[in-house]
Amino acid sequence: MTVTYDFTGKTAFVTGGSAGMGAATVRAFAEAGAAVAIIDLDGDAAQKLANELTGKGLKALAVTCDVSDEDQVAAAVRATVEAFGGLDMAFNNAGVMLPPVDSADETSEAFDKIVGVNLRGVWASMKHELKQMREQGSGAIVNCSSLGGLVGGDGRAGYHATKHGVLGATKSVALQYGQRGVRVNAVCPGTIATPMVERMTAGGELDPKGAVAAIPMGRLGRPEEIAAAVLWLCSDAASYVTGVALPVDGAYTAQ
Ligand SMILES: NC(=O)c1ccc[n+]([C@@H]2O[C@H](COP(=O)([O-])OP(=O)(O)OC[C@H]3O[C@@H](n4cnc5c(N)ncnc54)[C@H](O)[C@@H]3O)[C@@H](O)[C@H]2O)c1
C-alpha cells in the first residue's frame, strides 16, 4: 500500500535535513507538495538537496544553521517564513552521537556538545517555531528522540539523557498548546541505516550483525520509515495525537 499526503500550500522545516532521516523526510514532504526549509550545519549538502528538489519543480530552501546556536535557529525560522509565508510542520531532527565512554570518564566538553545539539537544539527550534505557530493558531511539530529516550544505553549516558530530555520537552509543550491548535509529538527511532550508523559501524562502535540480532523485526530501519511516521504525525490523520513518544524501532523497546 502506498500512503500519500497532500501538503500543497504548507511549509515544513526540517533540521539536520541534508542527510539520513532528515533528508528522507525533506524528500517526502517536498514530494507531498510542501515547501521545505532544509536546515543544516552542512550548508553545501543542504543546498545540493534543495537544488535537486527545485530541479524537479518542488519547493525547497537551504539554510545553513547550527541548531545549538539560538540566534541561528531564530534566523532560520524567519528565513523560512519570509520565503514561504508561514510555518505549518517541523521535524526537529538534528542530532549527534559521540563514542561510548565509561560514565566516570565522560568529559564536560562532550556532555555540553551533545546537550547543545540534541537538547538545546530541539528546545531552540521548538521555541522559535512556536512563536510563529502561536500567531497562526496552527502547526504540528515532531521532535526526534530515539530508543535512547525510552531506555538506557551502556556508555551513552549523555546521549540518552538528551533523548529523554527531548521527550520531557515534547510532552510539556503538547500540554501547553493542546487548545491552541499546535500538536507536538516525538519519534523514537530504533537503529536506522543512515550516515550516523555507517560512521558508528566504521568506527567499530556498532556491530551491524549484533544490532540486527537485537531487533525483533530482524533488520535495521530505513530513513524512509522514519519519514513516513513524521508525515503521518504532521498530517490531519493524526489530528487527535499529541504528546506522544512514538517508537519506530522494529519492537526493540517492546522487549
Ligand atoms: N540513525 C539512528 O540509528 C538513530 C536512532 C535513533 C535516533 N537517531 C537520531 O535521529 C536524528 C538523525 O540521525 P541520522 O542518523 O539521520 O544522523 P546523520 O548523522 O546521518 O544526519 C544528521 C544531520 O544533522 C546535521 N547536523 C548535525 N549537527 C547539526 C547541528 N548542530 N545543526 C544543524 N544540523 C546538524 C548533519 O550535518 C546531518 O546532515 C538524530 O537526532 C539522531 O540522534 C538516529
Ligand as a Chemical Component Dictionary entry (heavy atoms), coordinates in Angstrom:
data_LIG
# 
_chem_comp.id                   LIG 
_chem_comp.type                 NON-POLYMER 
_chem_comp.pdbx_formal_charge   0 
_chem_comp.three_letter_code    LIG 
# 
loop_
_chem_comp_atom.comp_id 
_chem_comp_atom.atom_id 
_chem_comp_atom.alt_atom_id 
_chem_comp_atom.type_symbol 
_chem_comp_atom.charge 
_chem_comp_atom.model_Cartn_x 
_chem_comp_atom.model_Cartn_y 
_chem_comp_atom.model_Cartn_z 
_chem_comp_atom.pdbx_ordinal 
LIG N1  N1  N 0  20.441 6.578  12.935 1  
LIG C1  C1  C 0  19.946 6.049  14.022 2  
LIG O1  O1  O 0  20.015 4.818  14.225 3  
LIG C2  C2  C 0  19.235 6.896  15.045 4  
LIG C3  C3  C 0  18.500 6.242  16.031 5  
LIG C4  C4  C 0  17.777 6.994  16.949 6  
LIG C5  C5  C 0  17.810 8.372  16.856 7  
LIG N2  N2  N 1  18.560 8.978  15.902 8  
LIG C6  C6  C 0  18.504 10.436 15.860 9  
LIG O2  O2  O 0  17.973 10.819 14.615 10 
LIG C7  C7  C 0  18.487 12.091 14.226 11 
LIG C8  C8  C 0  19.053 11.997 12.840 12 
LIG O3  O3  O 0  20.006 10.967 12.827 13 
LIG P1  P1  P 0  20.685 10.422 11.486 14 
LIG O4  O4  O 0  21.068 9.037  11.788 15 
LIG O5  O5  O -1 19.836 10.743 10.313 16 
LIG O6  O6  O 0  22.004 11.345 11.513 17 
LIG P2  P2  P 0  23.057 11.732 10.387 18 
LIG O7  O7  O 0  24.343 11.987 11.108 19 
LIG O8  O8  O 0  23.027 10.702 9.318  20 
LIG O9  O9  O 0  22.487 13.104 9.849  21 
LIG C9  C9  C 0  22.363 14.195 10.750 22 
LIG C10 C10 C 0  22.262 15.505 10.032 23 
LIG O10 O10 O 0  22.230 16.532 11.043 24 
LIG C11 C11 C 0  23.161 17.549 10.707 25 
LIG N3  N3  N 0  23.639 18.203 11.926 26 
LIG C12 C12 C 0  24.499 17.706 12.847 27 
LIG N4  N4  N 0  24.738 18.628 13.799 28 
LIG C13 C13 C 0  23.995 19.712 13.495 29 
LIG C14 C14 C 0  23.823 20.991 14.080 30 
LIG N5  N5  N 0  24.489 21.337 15.187 31 
LIG N6  N6  N 0  22.976 21.867 13.491 32 
LIG C15 C15 C 0  22.329 21.546 12.353 33 
LIG N7  N7  N 0  22.468 20.361 11.727 34 
LIG C16 C16 C 0  23.295 19.451 12.297 35 
LIG C17 C17 C 0  24.255 16.829 9.943  36 
LIG O11 O11 O 0  25.011 17.741 9.137  37 
LIG C18 C18 C 0  23.462 15.819 9.134  38 
LIG O12 O12 O 0  23.001 16.392 7.923  39 
LIG C19 C19 C 0  19.476 12.481 15.325 40 
LIG O13 O13 O 0  18.838 13.318 16.251 41 
LIG C20 C20 C 0  19.826 11.139 15.960 42 
LIG O14 O14 O 0  20.252 11.296 17.286 43 
LIG C21 C21 C 0  19.272 8.278  14.988 44 
# 
loop_
_chem_comp_bond.comp_id 
_chem_comp_bond.atom_id_1 
_chem_comp_bond.atom_id_2 
_chem_comp_bond.value_order 
_chem_comp_bond.pdbx_ordinal 
LIG N1  C1  SING 1  
LIG C1  O1  DOUB 2  
LIG C1  C2  SING 3  
LIG C2  C3  SING 4  
LIG C2  C21 DOUB 5  
LIG C3  C4  DOUB 6  
LIG C4  C5  SING 7  
LIG C5  N2  DOUB 8  
LIG N2  C6  SING 9  
LIG N2  C21 SING 10 
LIG C6  O2  SING 11 
LIG C6  C20 SING 12 
LIG O2  C7  SING 13 
LIG C7  C8  SING 14 
LIG C7  C19 SING 15 
LIG C8  O3  SING 16 
LIG O3  P1  SING 17 
LIG P1  O4  DOUB 18 
LIG P1  O5  SING 19 
LIG P1  O6  SING 20 
LIG O6  P2  SING 21 
LIG P2  O7  DOUB 22 
LIG P2  O8  SING 23 
LIG P2  O9  SING 24 
LIG O9  C9  SING 25 
LIG C9  C10 SING 26 
LIG C10 O10 SING 27 
LIG C10 C18 SING 28 
LIG O10 C11 SING 29 
LIG C11 N3  SING 30 
LIG C11 C17 SING 31 
LIG N3  C12 SING 32 
LIG N3  C16 SING 33 
LIG C12 N4  DOUB 34 
LIG N4  C13 SING 35 
LIG C13 C14 SING 36 
LIG C13 C16 DOUB 37 
LIG C14 N5  SING 38 
LIG C14 N6  DOUB 39 
LIG N6  C15 SING 40 
LIG C15 N7  DOUB 41 
LIG N7  C16 SING 42 
LIG C17 O11 SING 43 
LIG C17 C18 SING 44 
LIG C18 O12 SING 45 
LIG C19 O13 SING 46 
LIG C19 C20 SING 47 
LIG C20 O14 SING 48 
# 
